[in-house]
Amino acid sequence: MKYLKLVFGITLLFLAHLTWAQEGYDITVAKDGSGDFQTIQEAFNSIPDFRKKVTKIHLKPGVYKEKLTLATTKTNVHLIGENAWETVVTYDDFASKKNSYGEEMGTTGSSSFFVFGDGFYAKNITFENSSGPVGQAVAVRVDGDKVVFQNCRFLGFQDTLYPHGKDSRQYYKDCYIEGTVDFIFGWSTAVFDNCEIFSKEGGSYITAASTDKKSLHGFVFINCKLTGNAAEKSVYLGRPWRDYAQTVFIKCEMGEHIIPEGWHNWGKPQAEENSFYAEYESTGPGASPEDRVMWSWQLTSDIGSAYTVKNVLGGEDNWDPMEVIE
């Protein structure tokens, strides 16, 4: 009887693996040893450099404590979980933590996951920096172009999500992002579509864009919900890390934690002239167009309606991230 149970169990595992293979998965990662690899990094390393075809990885539920790097040579990698709440990629470095040479890691060095490869796509996964409220501690830094996250969660405190690459285009669909100070920050052009943006404490800022002067767009939030447990009127929509910062909210619902002035100049009067902070049809208790700072914009319908995913992210190659979404 024990032998029959063993055979039956092995058969079920084989059938489960076969099912995922039939769905087009090239690699399965599972902590329990039932996949091709037990770590995500091993799976990444196994992929041929500059592969033009998609490499599809099935990530089984579990907590994967790994400091990950998706190298520039690992292109068109798709990392697919089954449930974002049960599939967690986490690490606990932070900026002031010392490395093996006794030097502080810095903001970039604190990242739990570095995404350098173009064409990366992640779905149904939580990405976390678990170090807590200890200053800058990045969950994900993204430099690759044409990067898409769908139904993913980004957890941290200060500097949670770092869209870093100046020429990087990123699309976040149906995601949850939480943090405290400047928890979405960087140079990239990024669209956040139908995402929940959760502020964990007051006296903070949601965004800190450092948009390059030559870029047409910075951060664009479309149909997002701004929520949080921060006190009423205690959170700014953003402040300019660099003088040409761009952040736009299109048809977003804003909670009562948003400060009526909306935006802060970070003590940089010149940024008031060069940055572009704008809204179109904001709703909710945090939407106070008449109280916003004089150097921000309330867009007209012809301009506001032009902020579409395709218009913002298309670029010269006419990229459409919706073609990646499953």
Summary of the structure (lengths in Angstrom):
residues: 326
radius of gyration: 20.8
end to end distance: 42.7
largest distance: 78.5
contacts: 1130
relative contact order: 0.08
helix: 16%
strand: 33%
